[in-house]
Amino acid sequence: MMVQLADYESVAVSTRIRLARNFKDYPFPGRLLKDTHAAEQASEIIRLITAELTSMEEFHLFEMADIPAETAAFLIERYLISRDLLRHRMISAALVSLDQTISVMINEEDHIREQYFMKGFDLKRAYERIAGIDDIISDSIPFAYDRELGYLTACPSNLGTGLRASVMLFLPALARRGLMKKLIPTLTRLGLTVRGVFGEGSGADGDLFQISNEVTLGLSEEEVLFGVEQAVSVIVEAELLERERMMAEEGMALKDRLRRSLGILLSCCLLDEKELARRIADVKLGVALGFFGAEAGQDRRLETLDNIAMELRPAGMDRLAKRKLTEEEGLSFRAEYVRKKISSLHFIL
């Protein structure tokens, strides 16, 4: 089966490129925390990076020492900051672009973790975007670099390129038919890792899996990107083939199950986060298999469904409601929001 670019739309949800860097003239964050001049040096690092990036485009600066708990929770839900950044809150900050596609975490495990997010699958474009940010920073503040080891990082697993290339994939057929368990050891042997939607240690809610490189030392950036791209192509092909087998083997029972999930989302009064992830995954699979009308609007429907799942995490939902919701209010709010959004997609039943 030859995979075409259009085939990726129903499998590849998003692409992320992350670069880990440290500055040669400052103690790494782990030592910086113990330094008597930590606050002054941390402030200087934040000031220098902020000056460089805001001269190029508009960024919002979040200093972890001052950030409200609800804002921190929202940024974590959107993958814009990590929990480790909050653990270093006395010296850490984050710069986030207005469209939330770029995040630069400052003084987490390393001095900076630069990230670029985009919808769909395009590792080269994503890398070029964050490499531009990297060049701007390095022109002003020299990085810690060794000719043999490459970029020096706090954790040896990031030595070399300091590059993590990740693609979020929607793999309902492989997951539900038990094939991901067989695939993961093969990917591990190829120097790749598979994680759930929230990264290391998390489950694959909504049949979402993050595929990324594990090896950064001894490879060029081009080799890292090529390795991840090749793996994603193989996984996409396997997923599409398995969807065809599902259709052939389960037929009307599969169609009934997926359409029932759509019916629940269109009529429910209470909805928790786990059920939302499960039902959205069913509807996405139904869209991909052509159970809900023409393929013409498939990409828009899939994007809307992905956005719903992202928007209705707890902190995001509180933002939509413009107040802190109780648990019961959250169940009701989530159901009403989903009903309206799903109805706007005009599914054909």
URWO-V832030 format. One line per field, one symbol per residue. psi: psi as a letter, one per 30 degrees, with the letter a starting at -180 (. if undefined). Layout:
psi: ???
This chain:
psi: kjklefffegejelkkkkkkllkfgkkleeeeffkfgeeeeeeeeeeeeeeeeffelklkkjkfffkleeeeeeeeeggflleeeefhffgllkkkleggfkkjkkhcelekjkkkkllajieeeeeeefeeeeeeeffejkljkkeefbkklekffglcfgkjjkkkkjieeeefggfeefeeeeeefggllklaegakfllikghkkjklkfkfkgkleeeeeeeeeeeeeeeeeeeeeeeeeeeeefbeeeeeeeeeeeeeffflfkkleeeeeeeeeeeeeeeefgfhalfegeeeeeeeeeeeeefgleeeeeeefgljkleeeeeeeeeeeeeeeeeffhkj.
